[in-house]
Amino acid sequence: MTSHPDHRAGHDAHEHGGHAHGISVNADRRCLVGALSLLVAYMVGEVVVAVLSGSLALLSDAGHMLSDAGAIAVALWAMRLAARPAVGIWTFGWKRAEILSALGNGVALLVIAALVALEAIRRLTVAEPEVRGGPVLVVALVGIVVNIAAAWLLARADRRSLNVEGAYRHILTDLYGFVGTAVAALVILLTGWTRADAVASLLVVALMLHAGWGLLVASGRVLLEVAPASTSLDDIRRHLLDVDHVLGVHDLHVWTVTSDLPSLSAHLVVADSCFNDGHAPQILDEVQSCLGGHFDVEHSTFQLEPRSHGAHEHAFH
C-alpha cells in the first residue's frame, strides 16, 4: 500500500498475471481440438445422408453441427487471444475475447433456430414430405455416439470458462437433437407419418433457443459489468464494515473481467487517526484477508478516506 498526502490508498489483491485453473489451457485446447475433429468428420457424412434421404431433421442437425464446429473453432481462437499478456492500452489483455466468443455462440444458436423453425413450419403446412426413416435412424444413432464422445471431451475442459461452456452447450443441444431425430425416424418406420421429422426439428429448435438465450444472458452480464450472480453486495459491505476502524463503505463495484475472474473496487471511510498512526496499511491487509476468506474475488482496489474527507466526496463516481 502506498500512502499519499490526499489520504488516498490503493491495493491490488494479487500480483500474478492470471487466474489459476484446475485444468491447464493446453489441456482445454486438446479437448476442443478433439471434439472439433469428431464433429467435422461426422458432419460431412450427415449432410450427404440428409440430402439422399430428404430428412429436414438430419439437415437441421447438420446445420447445428456446423455451428458446433464453428463455435469450437471460435472458442479455440478466443482462447488463444485471451492468453495474450496485458500490453499498452490493453490493460486486461484480450481476456474478454472469450466472452465475445460465447456471445457469438448464443447469437448463432438463435439464428439457426429461426431458420430451422421456418422450414419445419413450412413442411408441416404443405403436402406430407417423403422421408426415408431407415437412413435417418442409422445416422441419428451414430450421431448420438459422436456427440456423447464430443461432450465427454468438452466436459473434461474447464467449463468455468464461459467460452468453453458455450461450446459445450452447442454439443449438448445437438446430442438431444439427435435423440429426437432417432425417435422421429422410428415413428416414420413404424407408422409412415413423415411429419414426425419436422416435429423433431421443432424440438431441436426449442433446445437451441434455450441454450442460445442462456449464453446471451450470461455473456451480457459480463459485458454490462453486472455483479456476478453468486455475489451479494450487502454481504460484502457487511464484512468490510466488520473490520476494525472501517466506518463506512461506498462506491462499491463488483464485476467480472472474464469467466472466473471477478474484480472489486470500493471507497472505505476510516477513522482519521489511522492516517496519523500508520494503521492504514494494516486496514488494507485486513480487508483483503476478509475478501479472500469469504468471497472469491481475484482483484480488488480500495481507496481509503478519513471521515473528515466526506464533504469532498462527490455523490457519484
Secondary structure in CASP SS format (residue, H / E / C, confidence):
PFRMAT SS
TARGET T0000
AUTHOR 0000-0000-0000
METHOD secondary structure of the structure
MODEL  1
M C 1.00
T C 1.00
S C 1.00
H C 1.00
P C 1.00
D C 1.00
H C 1.00
R C 1.00
A C 1.00
G C 1.00
H C 1.00
D C 1.00
A C 1.00
H C 1.00
E C 1.00
H C 1.00
G C 1.00
G C 1.00
H C 1.00
A C 1.00
H C 1.00
G C 1.00
I C 1.00
S C 1.00
V H 1.00
N H 1.00
A H 1.00
D H 1.00
R H 1.00
R H 1.00
C H 1.00
L H 1.00
V H 1.00
G H 1.00
A H 1.00
L H 1.00
S H 1.00
L H 1.00
L H 1.00
V H 1.00
A H 1.00
Y H 1.00
M H 1.00
V H 1.00
G H 1.00
E H 1.00
V H 1.00
V H 1.00
V H 1.00
A H 1.00
V H 1.00
L H 1.00
S H 1.00
G C 1.00
S C 1.00
L H 1.00
A H 1.00
L H 1.00
L H 1.00
S H 1.00
D H 1.00
A H 1.00
G H 1.00
H H 1.00
M H 1.00
L H 1.00
S H 1.00
D H 1.00
A H 1.00
G H 1.00
A H 1.00
I H 1.00
A H 1.00
V H 1.00
A H 1.00
L H 1.00
W H 1.00
A H 1.00
M H 1.00
R H 1.00
L H 1.00
A H 1.00
A C 1.00
R C 1.00
P C 1.00
A C 1.00
V E 1.00
G C 1.00
I C 1.00
W E 1.00
T C 1.00
F C 1.00
G C 1.00
W C 1.00
K C 1.00
R C 1.00
A H 1.00
E H 1.00
I H 1.00
L H 1.00
S H 1.00
A H 1.00
L H 1.00
G H 1.00
N H 1.00
G H 1.00
V H 1.00
A H 1.00
L H 1.00
L H 1.00
V H 1.00
I H 1.00
A H 1.00
A H 1.00
L H 1.00
V H 1.00
A H 1.00
L H 1.00
E H 1.00
A H 1.00
I H 1.00
R H 1.00
R H 1.00
L H 1.00
T H 1.00
V C 1.00
A C 1.00
E C 1.00
P C 1.00
E C 1.00
V C 1.00
R C 1.00
G H 1.00
G H 1.00
P H 1.00
V H 1.00
L H 1.00
V H 1.00
V H 1.00
A H 1.00
L H 1.00
V H 1.00
G H 1.00
I H 1.00
V H 1.00
V H 1.00
N H 1.00
I H 1.00
A H 1.00
A H 1.00
A H 1.00
W H 1.00
L H 1.00
L H 1.00
A H 1.00
R H 1.00
A C 1.00
D C 1.00
R C 1.00
R C 1.00
S C 1.00
L H 1.00
N H 1.00
V H 1.00
E H 1.00
G H 1.00
A H 1.00
Y H 1.00
R H 1.00
H H 1.00
I H 1.00
L H 1.00
T H 1.00
D H 1.00
L H 1.00
Y H 1.00
G H 1.00
F H 1.00
V H 1.00
G H 1.00
T H 1.00
A H 1.00
V H 1.00
A H 1.00
A H 1.00
L H 1.00
V H 1.00
I H 1.00
L H 1.00
L H 1.00
T H 1.00
G C 1.00
W C 1.00
T C 1.00
R C 1.00
A H 1.00
D H 1.00
A H 1.00
V H 1.00
A H 1.00
S H 1.00
L H 1.00
L H 1.00
V H 1.00
V H 1.00
A H 1.00
L H 1.00
M H 1.00
L H 1.00
H H 1.00
A H 1.00
G H 1.00
W H 1.00
G H 1.00
L H 1.00
L H 1.00
V H 1.00
A H 1.00
S H 1.00
G H 1.00
R H 1.00
V H 1.00
L H 1.00
L C 1.00
E C 1.00
V C 1.00
A C 1.00
P C 1.00
A C 1.00
S C 1.00
T C 1.00
S C 1.00
L H 1.00
D H 1.00
D H 1.00
I H 1.00
R H 1.00
R H 1.00
H H 1.00
L H 1.00
L H 1.00
D C 1.00
V C 1.00
D C 1.00
H C 1.00
V E 1.00
L E 1.00
G E 1.00
V E 1.00
H E 1.00
D E 1.00
L E 1.00
H E 1.00
V E 1.00
W E 1.00
T E 1.00
V E 1.00
T E 1.00
S C 1.00
D C 1.00
L E 1.00
P E 1.00
S E 1.00
L E 1.00
S E 1.00
A E 1.00
H E 1.00
L E 1.00
V E 1.00
V E 1.00
A C 1.00
D H 1.00
S H 1.00
C H 1.00
F H 1.00
N C 1.00
D C 1.00
G C 1.00
H C 1.00
A H 1.00
P H 1.00
Q H 1.00
I H 1.00
L H 1.00
D H 1.00
E H 1.00
V H 1.00
Q H 1.00
S H 1.00
C H 1.00
L H 1.00
G H 1.00
G H 1.00
H H 1.00
F C 1.00
D C 1.00
V C 1.00
E C 1.00
H E 1.00
S E 1.00
T E 1.00
F E 1.00
Q E 1.00
L E 1.00
E E 1.00
P E 1.00
R H 1.00
S H 1.00
H H 1.00
G H 1.00
A H 1.00
H H 1.00
E C 1.00
H C 1.00
A C 1.00
F C 1.00
H C 1.00
END
